[in-house]
Amino acid sequence: MFRHIFCFGLIAASQLLGQPVLFQCPGAAFTVAEGINNNGTVVGYYYAQGGPQHGFVYSGGTCTPLNIQGATNTAAMAINDSGTISGYYTDSASFFHGFLYTAAGATTVLDYPTTTSNTLAFDINNAGTNVLADENGTVFLHSGTTYTQVILNHTYAIGFKIGINDSQNVVVGTVGTSQNPGCFIDAYPSGTSTAFSVPGASLTYCFDINNAGSIAGTYYTSQGEFAFVRVGSTVITLQGLPGAAANGLNDKNQVVGSYATSTGQTAAFITNPAGAVPSDFNGDGVSDLVWQNDTSRQVTVWYMGGTGGAVFQGYNYLSAAGVPGWHVVAVADFNGDGVPDLVWQNDTTREVTVWYMGGTGGATFQSFHYLDAVGHPGWFVANALDLNRDGVPDLIWENDTTRQVTVWYMGGTGGAAFQSYAYISQAGQPGWSLIHNPAFP
């Protein structure tokens, strides 16, 4: 028979969602992340209490200021995979100007149709096309030296961020109705146009779209403001982030935005919304179940859906041949591509590997890497959780006998490099055990 191991993926993925990477630029009381590229580089803006607004680039845990020459305030709104940043700034006369800032440090000012049109640059795709808007709510695409007006099928809410995909065939933004703002998803230059609001919300705002059609935004109810990601037709609310807005996302389903801190400040976050749904292998916003056979060690995934996510939709093998002598002990996204990966441990040597998954339904083996090539007999991996909030799952180990618990902090390429460790329970809890794969004591 198959052994049901979905609990490991459920625990790991929900913790990854519950513990996003949170940061505040040094000296700031207000930090907003606006965009993230597929390399994980984040851009946005920040300011100290009463001070001017600065753009920033966040990479490797470091927040680097970005200030356009001659600007009184700068906002970096998006970054593409070549490192080109789009955004806007204000001058000494309080006019807004769009800009491009390349990885080499070259700045191009984007003013259209005139230098006093108060142009805002909101997004840039990997083709180098920018989406802009002026003070009248007219939307333009900019590429090279050419500006092309976008005729939308909905009235645009002036001043709110607009997103565009790489194919330049979908534009997403917020409808400009004061009573009940919602979102528009417009095919460009022509085609399907749809409106969208989060069910039960009084206000819905959409800010960005990726190449899979997932949308990032924020909505309001009587309970407050909530960040969300729409994956397919499923709306995923990002829990644990009060007063939050999801402002940008990349093709790895990493999302950035801002939230209200307990001290009354605003800070930035990075999280993974398609990984934000526990064990969601096919990216439909519903948790899936992972099973392993007791004898053959084959591994399958049940794709779930329907009311309450409790209806079987179909299945796929994750390992059709099985790996005798090994058990899957955790499910977590180690390489940050938005697809859950499988963590295996050897029954005898206790070596640990990760299978990076991808392809249709997240069911195709891509490659593997050792997480522990030596093995630690007498210890088993009970889970994979991001305890230090660096965006990489860490390994939770438990001793077979003493029930001591430690964490291995992981990092590096593919999240496969041991960084350091710490005891979670040095004394142990004899007679008690963490929930884990029952293959181990």
TAUR-V799657 format. One line per field, one symbol per residue. ss: DSSP state (H for helix, E for strand, C for the rest). A space follows every 10 residues. Layout:
# TAUR-V799657
ss->???
This chain:
# TAUR-V799657
ss->CEEECHHHHH HHHHHHHHCC EEECCCCCCE EEEEEECCCC CEEEEEECCC CCCEEEEEEC CEEEEECCCC CCEEEEEEEC CCCCEEEEEE CCCCCEEEEE ECCCCCEEEE CCCCCCCCCE EEEECCCCCE EEECCCCCEE EEECCEEEEE CCCCCECCCC CCEECCCCCE EEEEECCCCC CCEEEEECCC CCEEEECCCC CCEEEEEEEC CCCCEEEEEE ECCEEEEEEE ECCEEEECCC CCCCEEEEEC CCCEEEEEEE CCCCCEEEEE EECCCCCCCC CCCCCCCCEE EEECCCCCEE EEEEECHHHC EEEEEEEEEC CCCCCEEEEE EECCCCCCCC EEEEEECCCC CEEEEEEECH HHCEEEEEEE EECCCCCCEE EEEEECCCCC CCCEEEEEEC CCCCEEEEEE ECHHHCEEEE EEEEECCCCC CCCCCCCCCC C
